[in-house]
Amino acid sequence: MRTRPIGSLHASVVGLGCNNFGRRVDAAGTKRVLDAAIEHGVTFLDTAELYSDGESETFLGRALRGRRDQVVLATKFGWRADDGSGNARPEAIRPALEGSLRRLQVEHVDLYQLHRPDPATPIADTLAAMGELVREGLVREIGCSNFDAEQLAVADAAVANGAPRFVSVQNEYSLLHREPEEAVLPACQGLDVAFIPYFPLKSGLLSGKYRRGQPLPEGTRISANERLADLVSDESLARVERLIAFAEERGRSVLDVAFAWLLARPTVASVIAGATTPEQVERNAAAAEWTMSEDEVAALEPLLT
């Protein structure tokens, strides 16, 4: 599979989101999914201390034994505070990393990300503490998640001379959620920050399982979560039908369109997609084989309004 840079790292253009591990996927299932990921070249793995209260990291660590050098391993911290803050205080960062390293059973993390902004902590203090971890070899690169353009600019300006800086930002982005285009993607281009989209299939809405006029498929993420039910509106399903028609005209699936459209953006480094089965991993990996042309990207635009 092709790779793209995230700082000094080389990430597979399709990544594996590990938020299902420990929640919808047990330890044995995690190993099966990881086996399939590595087999199909999906070597950028993204987890967080938050996911399944640490079990995602634990299950992933067990499954990774003996093949740590085959993957680019990313995790996140800063969303477990009980006080409502992002918990990016310098004194909280090292213990958080130590916990992740212990659960993952590794000596270093390739990409360590602040999971969300912490307005109670100056970003310069957070960066300084994360930079220490880089200098000690516990972390190779640092990044952030859920930052807006202004927060990215503030973080970039707060980096001390020669110190490690955020090389990536991980935000929601898909054909049905285009907010990053307004300011975050231009900021990434100007600051040389890699963009890592999550929820590229809009919680499965772009998987091809949801069709207008048909009942919701059982056992899917949207059908099992009342909070996501509003995603399946007449308007969104009409857009999905237009995208399915676009895909079928080209002998593709709507999932292919969702991935290829994101990867047509030069600032996008790796598209993070969760999976609960080896078959889903294989399907996501196959989507990376299509390079969408500029004309195809332009032809999609009127279908999204």
C-alpha positions as CSV (number, residue, x, y, z in Angstrom):
1,M,0.0,0.0,0.0
2,R,1.1,3.6,-0.6
3,T,2.4,5.6,2.3
4,R,2.4,9.3,3.0
5,P,4.4,11.3,5.5
6,I,3.4,12.3,9.0
7,G,6.4,14.2,10.1
8,S,9.3,11.6,9.9
9,L,6.8,8.7,9.8
10,H,5.5,6.9,6.8
11,A,1.8,6.0,7.3
12,S,-0.2,3.6,5.1
13,V,-2.8,5.8,3.3
14,V,-5.6,3.7,4.9
15,G,-5.2,3.4,8.7
16,L,-6.9,1.1,11.2
17,G,-9.0,2.9,13.9
18,C,-8.9,0.7,17.0
19,N,-11.8,2.2,18.9
20,N,-13.8,-1.0,18.5
21,F,-11.2,-3.2,20.3
22,G,-12.4,-4.0,23.8
23,R,-15.9,-2.7,23.0
24,R,-17.3,-4.5,20.0
25,V,-14.3,-6.8,19.4
26,D,-12.7,-9.1,21.9
27,A,-9.1,-10.0,22.3
28,A,-9.2,-12.9,19.8
29,G,-11.1,-10.8,17.3
30,T,-8.6,-8.0,17.7
31,K,-5.8,-10.3,16.6
32,R,-7.8,-11.5,13.6
33,V,-8.4,-7.9,12.5
34,L,-4.8,-6.9,13.1
35,D,-3.6,-10.0,11.2
36,A,-5.7,-8.9,8.2
37,A,-4.5,-5.3,8.5
38,I,-0.8,-6.2,8.3
39,E,-1.5,-8.7,5.5
40,H,-3.1,-6.0,3.4
41,G,-0.6,-3.3,4.1
42,V,-2.7,-1.3,6.6
43,T,0.1,-0.6,9.0
44,F,-0.9,2.7,10.5
45,L,-2.7,1.9,13.8
46,D,-4.6,4.5,15.8
47,T,-5.9,4.0,19.3
48,A,-6.3,6.0,22.5
49,E,-6.2,5.5,26.3
50,L,-9.9,6.5,26.3
51,Y,-11.0,3.7,24.0
52,S,-12.8,1.0,26.1
53,D,-11.1,2.5,29.2
54,G,-7.7,1.2,28.1
55,E,-8.8,-2.2,26.8
56,S,-8.2,-1.1,23.2
57,E,-4.6,-0.6,23.9
58,T,-4.4,-3.8,26.0
59,F,-5.9,-6.0,23.3
60,L,-3.8,-4.3,20.6
61,G,-0.7,-4.8,22.6
62,R,-1.3,-8.5,22.9
63,A,-2.0,-8.8,19.2
64,L,1.2,-6.9,18.3
65,R,3.6,-9.1,20.2
66,G,6.5,-10.0,17.9
67,R,5.7,-7.6,15.2
68,R,6.0,-4.1,16.6
69,D,8.4,-3.2,13.9
70,Q,5.8,-3.8,11.2
71,V,3.5,-1.0,12.2
72,V,3.3,2.8,12.8
73,L,1.7,3.0,16.2
74,A,-0.4,6.0,17.3
75,T,-2.3,6.6,20.5
76,K,-3.9,9.6,22.2
77,F,-4.2,11.0,25.7
78,G,-6.1,13.8,27.4
79,W,-9.7,12.8,27.4
80,R,-10.0,10.9,30.7
81,A,-10.1,13.8,33.1
82,D,-12.9,13.9,35.6
83,D,-12.8,17.6,36.0
84,G,-14.0,18.3,32.5
85,S,-10.7,19.6,31.1
86,G,-8.7,18.1,28.4
87,N,-6.1,17.1,31.0
88,A,-3.1,18.3,29.0
89,R,-1.3,19.5,32.1
90,P,2.4,18.7,31.9
91,E,2.4,16.7,35.1
92,A,-0.4,14.4,33.7
93,I,1.3,13.6,30.3
94,R,4.1,11.4,31.4
95,P,1.9,9.1,33.6
96,A,-0.6,8.9,30.7
97,L,2.1,7.8,28.3
98,E,3.5,5.3,30.8
99,G,0.1,3.8,31.1
100,S,-0.3,3.5,27.3
101,L,3.2,2.0,26.9
102,R,2.4,-0.6,29.6
103,R,-0.9,-1.6,28.1
104,L,0.5,-1.6,24.5
105,Q,3.6,-3.6,25.7
106,V,6.0,-1.4,23.7
107,E,8.9,0.8,24.5
108,H,7.9,3.8,22.4
109,V,4.9,5.2,20.5
110,D,5.4,6.5,16.9
111,L,2.7,9.3,17.1
112,Y,1.5,10.6,20.5
113,Q,-1.6,12.8,20.1
114,L,-3.4,15.2,22.4
115,H,-7.0,13.9,22.0
116,R,-8.7,17.3,22.4
117,P,-7.8,20.9,23.3
118,D,-7.4,21.8,27.0
119,P,-8.4,25.4,27.5
120,A,-7.2,25.3,31.1
121,T,-3.6,24.5,30.1
122,P,-1.3,26.8,28.0
123,I,-0.5,24.9,24.9
124,A,3.2,25.9,25.2
125,D,3.3,23.9,28.5
126,T,1.8,20.9,26.9
127,L,4.2,21.0,24.0
128,A,7.2,21.3,26.2
129,A,6.2,18.2,28.2
130,M,5.5,16.2,25.0
131,G,8.8,17.4,23.6
132,E,10.6,15.9,26.5
133,L,9.1,12.5,25.7
134,V,10.4,12.9,22.1
135,R,13.9,13.7,23.3
136,E,13.9,10.7,25.6
137,G,12.9,8.4,22.7
138,L,9.6,7.4,24.2
139,V,7.7,9.2,21.4
140,R,8.8,9.7,17.8
141,E,6.4,12.4,16.7
142,I,3.6,14.4,18.4
143,G,0.2,15.5,17.1
144,C,-3.2,16.7,18.1
145,S,-6.9,15.9,17.5
146,N,-10.1,17.9,17.4
147,F,-8.2,21.2,17.0
148,D,-9.6,24.1,14.9
149,A,-7.5,26.3,12.6
150,E,-6.9,29.0,15.3
151,Q,-5.8,26.4,17.8
152,L,-3.4,24.9,15.3
153,A,-1.9,28.4,14.6
154,V,-1.6,29.1,18.4
155,A,0.1,25.7,18.9
156,D,2.6,26.3,16.0
157,A,3.5,29.8,17.4
158,A,4.1,28.3,20.9
159,V,6.8,25.9,19.8
160,A,10.2,26.8,21.3
161,N,13.1,27.2,18.9
162,G,14.1,23.7,17.7
163,A,11.6,21.9,19.8
164,P,9.2,19.2,18.6
165,R,5.9,20.5,17.1
166,F,2.6,19.0,16.1
167,V,3.1,17.2,12.8
168,S,-0.6,16.1,12.5
169,V,-4.2,16.9,13.4
170,Q,-6.9,14.2,13.5
171,N,-10.4,15.6,12.9
172,E,-13.7,14.3,11.5
173,Y,-13.9,14.6,7.8
174,S,-15.9,12.9,5.1
175,L,-18.1,13.4,2.0
176,L,-20.9,14.2,4.5
177,H,-18.9,16.2,7.0
178,R,-16.9,18.9,5.2
179,E,-16.3,21.4,8.0
180,P,-12.4,21.1,7.8
181,E,-12.4,22.5,4.3
182,E,-13.3,26.0,5.5
183,A,-10.2,26.6,7.7
184,V,-8.4,23.6,9.0
185,L,-7.2,22.1,5.7
186,P,-5.8,25.5,4.6
187,A,-4.1,25.8,7.9
188,C,-2.6,22.4,7.6
189,Q,-1.2,23.3,4.2
190,G,0.2,26.5,5.4
191,L,1.7,25.0,8.6
192,D,2.9,21.7,7.0
193,V,0.7,19.7,9.2
194,A,-0.6,16.3,8.1
195,F,-4.4,15.9,8.3
196,I,-5.8,12.5,9.5
197,P,-9.5,12.1,8.9
198,Y,-11.6,10.0,11.2
199,F,-15.2,8.8,10.6
200,P,-14.5,8.7,6.9
201,L,-17.7,6.7,6.4
202,K,-19.8,8.9,8.6
203,S,-20.4,6.1,11.1
204,G,-21.1,3.6,8.3
205,L,-23.6,5.8,6.4
206,L,-21.1,5.7,3.4
207,S,-20.6,2.0,3.6
208,G,-23.4,1.1,1.2
209,K,-25.5,-0.6,3.8
210,Y,-28.0,2.2,4.2
211,R,-30.4,2.8,1.3
212,R,-33.3,5.1,0.9
213,G,-36.6,3.3,1.3
214,Q,-35.1,0.3,3.0
215,P,-35.1,-0.6,6.7
216,L,-32.0,0.0,8.8
217,P,-29.7,-3.0,8.7
218,E,-29.6,-4.8,12.0
219,G,-26.4,-4.9,14.1
220,T,-24.8,-1.8,12.6
221,R,-23.4,1.1,14.5
222,I,-26.3,3.5,13.5
223,S,-29.1,1.0,14.2
224,A,-27.6,0.2,17.6
225,N,-27.2,3.8,18.8
226,E,-30.2,6.1,19.1
227,R,-27.8,9.1,19.2
228,L,-26.8,8.4,15.6
229,A,-30.3,7.9,14.3
230,D,-30.6,11.5,13.1
231,L,-27.8,10.7,10.6
232,V,-30.3,8.7,8.5
233,S,-32.4,11.6,7.3
234,D,-34.1,11.8,3.9
235,E,-31.6,14.4,2.9
236,S,-28.5,12.4,3.8
237,L,-29.9,9.2,2.3
238,A,-30.6,11.1,-0.9
239,R,-27.0,12.2,-1.0
240,V,-25.9,8.6,-0.4
241,E,-28.0,7.4,-3.3
242,R,-26.4,10.0,-5.6
243,L,-23.0,8.9,-4.5
244,I,-23.9,5.2,-5.0
245,A,-24.9,6.0,-8.6
246,F,-21.7,7.9,-9.2
247,A,-19.7,4.9,-7.9
248,E,-21.6,2.3,-9.9
249,E,-21.1,4.3,-13.1
250,R,-17.3,3.8,-12.5
251,G,-17.5,0.2,-11.4
252,R,-16.8,1.2,-7.8
253,S,-18.6,1.2,-4.5
254,V,-19.6,4.2,-2.4
255,L,-17.0,3.1,0.1
256,D,-14.4,3.4,-2.6
257,V,-15.6,6.9,-3.4
258,A,-15.4,7.9,0.3
259,F,-11.8,6.9,0.6
260,A,-10.5,8.0,-2.8
261,W,-12.2,11.4,-2.4
262,L,-10.4,12.0,0.9
263,L,-7.1,10.8,-0.5
264,A,-7.4,13.2,-3.4
265,R,-6.6,15.9,-0.8
266,P,-2.8,16.4,-0.7
267,T,-2.9,17.3,3.0
268,V,-4.6,14.0,3.9
269,A,-2.0,11.5,5.2
270,S,-4.0,8.5,6.2
271,V,-7.7,7.8,6.3
272,I,-8.6,6.2,9.7
273,A,-11.3,3.5,9.5
274,G,-12.5,1.2,12.2
275,A,-13.1,-2.5,11.5
276,T,-14.6,-5.3,13.4
277,T,-13.8,-8.1,11.0
278,P,-10.9,-9.1,8.7
279,E,-13.3,-8.7,5.7
280,Q,-13.9,-5.1,6.6
281,V,-10.1,-4.4,6.8
282,E,-9.6,-6.1,3.4
283,R,-12.4,-4.0,1.9
284,N,-11.0,-0.8,3.3
285,A,-7.5,-1.6,2.1
286,A,-8.8,-2.3,-1.4
287,A,-10.3,1.2,-1.6
288,A,-6.8,2.7,-1.5
289,E,-6.1,1.2,-5.0
290,W,-8.2,3.9,-6.7
291,T,-6.7,7.3,-7.4
292,M,-9.5,9.7,-8.2
293,S,-8.8,12.1,-11.0
294,E,-9.3,15.9,-10.7
295,D,-12.3,15.6,-13.1
296,E,-13.9,12.9,-10.9
297,V,-13.4,15.1,-7.8
298,A,-15.1,18.0,-9.6
299,A,-17.9,15.8,-10.9
300,L,-18.7,14.8,-7.3
301,E,-19.2,18.4,-6.1
302,P,-22.7,19.0,-7.3
303,L,-23.9,15.7,-5.9
304,L,-23.0,16.8,-2.3
305,T,-25.3,19.8,-2.1
